[in-house]
Amino acid sequence: MQDKKFYITTPIYYVTAKPHLGSLYSTVLADVAARWHKLMGYRTFLLTGTDEHGQKIAQAAEQAGMPVKQFVDQFIPAYKGMWDTYEIEYNHFIRTTDAGHVHAVQQWIEQMLKQGDIYKSFYEGWYCVPDETFVTVDESLNSSSHPSIHFADANQSGRAELTQPKPGDTGPACPTCSRPTVFVSEESYFFRLSKYQDALLKFYKENPTFILPKERAQEVIRFVEAGLKDLSISRTSISWGIPFPGDPKHVVYVWADALNNYLTAVGYPDASFKQWWPPDVQVLGKDIVRFHAVFWPAFLMATRVELPKHLLVHGWIKVGEHKMSKSLGNVVDPQLLFDRYGAEPVRYYLTRYMAITHDSSFSDADLEQKVSTDLANDLGNLLNRMLVLAQKFELSSVALVAQWSQPTQELQLSLKNTIELYRAHMREYQFHLALGELWKFIGHTNAYFHGQEPWKVAKQSEPCTHGELNCSAKDRCVSPKFIEIISATAHSLRAAALLLWPVLPKKMETLLNALGHQLNISTTDIIDQLETQPWNQTFMLKSIEPLFAKYEPAPAENAEPKKEVKEAENAITIQDFTKIELLVGTVKACEPVPKSDKLYRLEVDFGPHGKREILSGVRKDLAIEELLGKQGVFVFNLAPRPMMGFTSHGMMLFAKDSEGKTKPLTVATPVPDGSRVS
Ligand code: ME8
């Protein structure tokens, strides 16, 4: 019998801060895929974790003035807590500082050295620390929206422009994140990537669905066809990394360490790793596709183990026009979203509306609108209307229906087609398309329920549905037609709940319970049963609270002011107001002004408007940490004011909370620095 195992991974996240909506997105997608396979009777293994070595983390710890291990440790509860909050059923959380991983990576390096896949040479070139990536001058000049990776020239045939700078000099902008690269010139171990060029191209050809969506494969293939150079996989200028076996000057390059987590987390080099190997799907963002589609398969070829079956590469979540990222400082905090909407509406919105195939903008307003329409109206209301109507006519136990009318048979056929399409999209991990199909069916069920007008046919009590000649409940008896409509709607809702369970697990379990059903995950393929079995279910209906909240759209700009609002005595006109330029900025530095017990000197980043020195008299009220790194609202066009030997070029805004404590005026969700408040 075919082993129904499903091994899925998320990227392991750099721990320079708490998780954000981007990291949650990849993790939710992996959870949805794993749960979908659970429904189909698979044993599943979902791996996630954190990437804790490398220059970027070491620098962040240094900036925070903390020992690196202590620095990374502090974020782990936030990651694990967030995954629990969002109902992520992960099987293992790997940290690359785990002793088992460190040891396994060292064994892997030793094996590569022994078989000649790793050798020692010298590396010179530009390095992007935030992306932990080697970048060529050509790439930075021809920068596109996609990242490019530099492969060191093992023969040291570097061009003139690469040899002029000194180590540590800053250089051309990184093509991915646009920040300056630094020059690196050091002895290095190299992985013989060039040796695997042909094998990689053959593999892509023979496995056209290795990279999903398939459209993303072309870029990778072109890149490999252009020629691969050997890859530097050790560093001597940093010390925060896995010690290179047998050469203590070197630490393992962070990507050679990190990629191997997918092997070491399931037990490699112990043979037990084979019970899960290979990964069935690896979820990642397009920013790291080449690491996973080029280096990683080459490493695995050298390791002589099977390659992953699919890489699921998704686009970016953007805020406005920019990719949301820790380093750009515009991340959305999933905790705030949870507090406002709960976990499952956010899971739904991410899965359905942040389409895998392209970049998508995230906005609270859109989330509220989609949750209200799809979840509260289309699905939640349908359930409630059915339950309320059944209750009104005292129908709680819905018996088997022997014969279905034509409209119900059409609904059944529509479900069959939906399941087929849903399955096909899920097979390719196109969750948004699968959900789109399901919503067509939910629409069909709504139309059916409405069109059948069950409230009109409920009281036709001939013949008695209890089948008794002198039925004591006769005056309350409902018609067979009514039972059919309720049963058909309940069958449809049950099917929707099962199909949706991977995305909205708790809500869909509540929905099933309201129908008198429950979900039992086992080795049975529930989806197969759903598709093949006739509608032969009975239901025990229970009224429940509405499953989903509805959100009112924000009032239109020119809406009438509410009557109870008092006119301000010294009202100003809108023209007066627009004279004040209010901008959002991030406090990049905050220090006390010498000889003043009131003032802080802030350095504030206004994005495209540059950085400014701003003085603020809140030293007695707020600690430095309460301002540092925070986005606040500033009066940007205040005339410069000299104060205590400095000049303030603006004013930060504050308000007092209910306890009278001063708090900076912040934005609910991060926005790009320099955004205008209007
Ligand atoms: O790259 N939209 O870690 P990382 C969508 N440690 N997804 C996003 C996103 C956004 N705006 N921002 C982040 C690393 N992600 C390495 C990975 S794996 C062996 C090592 C998601 O913390 C997306 O999956 O920068 C992206 O690839 C990943 O987080 C990058 O996380």
Residues whose N, C-alpha, C, O or C-beta is under 5 A from the ligand:
A	BS01	ME8	P11 I12 Y13 Y14 G22 S23 Y25 S26 D51 A258 L259 L284 G285 I288 G315 W316 I317 K323 M324 S325
